[in-house]
Amino acid sequence: QVQFVEFGGAVVQPGGSLRLSCVVSGLTFSEYVLNWSRQPPGKERELLIGITTGGDTINYKTSVKGRFAISRDNAKSTVYLQMNNLKPEDTGLYFCNRVPRFPAWGRGTQVTVSS
């Protein structure tokens, strides 16, 4: 069974940084494009950024381009999201998933950007 376990979320001040991790199990990790999404409070989930099997970045949301970076460690079946210069509008529950999207999401990890 495919599972996504996200962690690393925290409360940070505007301008701060965080690195999120997502451990994936139940699939051949290296064979999939992976991505990060977030769900802001009271809003729908939105796709942010992805990474190809070759390690190339796919930018989905322009507001995080240049501030967020995605990486992967195939040996650890882990995908990372480095977030810099965080803004209050980055607040939300962050999730990872594969392409094609797996219907069962992980629990996500909460990021709150507030002074």
C-alpha positions in Angstrom: 0.0 0.0 0.0 1.3 3.4 -1.0 1.9 5.7 2.0 3.1 9.3 2.3 4.4 10.5 5.6 5.1 14.3 5.7 7.0 16.0 8.6 9.0 19.0 9.4 6.3 21.6 9.7 6.5 24.3 12.3 5.6 27.9 13.3 8.0 30.3 11.8 8.3 34.0 11.5 8.0 35.8 8.1 11.3 35.6 6.3 12.2 32.3 7.9 13.0 29.0 6.4 11.9 25.4 6.8 12.7 22.1 5.2 9.9 19.6 4.9 10.4 15.9 4.3 8.1 13.2 2.9 8.9 9.5 3.2 7.2 7.4 0.6 6.6 3.7 0.8 4.7 1.1 -1.2 6.1 2.0 -4.6 9.3 2.1 -6.6 10.2 5.6 -5.5 12.8 6.3 -8.2 10.3 5.6 -11.0 7.8 8.4 -10.1 7.6 12.1 -10.5 6.8 13.6 -7.1 5.3 16.8 -6.0 4.3 19.0 -3.1 0.9 20.6 -2.6 -0.5 22.7 0.2 -4.0 23.4 1.5 -4.3 26.9 3.0 -6.9 27.4 5.8 -10.4 27.3 4.4 -9.2 26.8 0.8 -8.7 23.9 -1.6 -5.4 22.1 -2.0 -3.0 23.6 -4.5 -0.1 22.1 -6.4 3.2 23.9 -5.7 6.2 22.2 -7.2 7.3 18.9 -8.6 10.5 16.9 -9.3 11.1 14.5 -12.2 12.7 11.1 -11.9 15.9 12.8 -13.2 15.8 15.5 -10.6 14.5 18.4 -12.6 12.2 20.9 -11.0 8.6 21.4 -12.2 7.2 24.8 -11.2 3.4 24.8 -10.8 2.8 27.9 -8.7 4.5 31.1 -9.6 4.3 32.6 -6.1 6.7 30.1 -4.7 9.2 30.0 -7.6 12.6 31.2 -6.4 11.7 30.7 -2.8 10.9 26.9 -2.6 13.1 24.2 -3.9 12.4 20.5 -4.2 14.8 17.6 -4.0 14.8 13.8 -3.7 16.9 11.1 -2.2 16.0 7.9 -4.0 18.0 5.8 -1.5 15.9 7.1 1.3 12.6 7.2 -0.6 12.3 10.8 0.6 11.3 14.0 -1.2 12.2 17.3 0.4 10.8 20.8 0.2 13.2 23.6 1.2 11.2 26.8 1.8 12.9 30.1 2.2 11.7 33.7 2.7 8.4 32.4 4.1 5.4 34.6 4.0 2.1 34.5 5.9 0.3 33.3 2.8 2.5 30.2 2.8 0.6 29.0 5.9 -1.1 25.7 5.3 -1.1 21.9 5.5 1.6 20.6 3.2 1.4 17.2 1.4 3.4 15.2 -1.1 2.1 12.8 -3.7 3.2 11.1 -6.9 2.3 11.5 -10.5 -0.2 10.1 -11.3 -1.8 11.2 -8.1 -2.4 8.5 -5.6 -6.0 8.9 -4.2 -5.0 8.3 -0.5 -3.1 11.4 0.8 -0.9 11.5 3.8 -1.8 13.5 6.9 0.3 16.4 5.8 2.5 18.6 8.0 1.4 22.1 9.2 3.3 25.2 8.4 2.3 28.4 10.1 4.0 31.7 9.1 3.3 34.3 11.7 5.0 37.0 13.7 
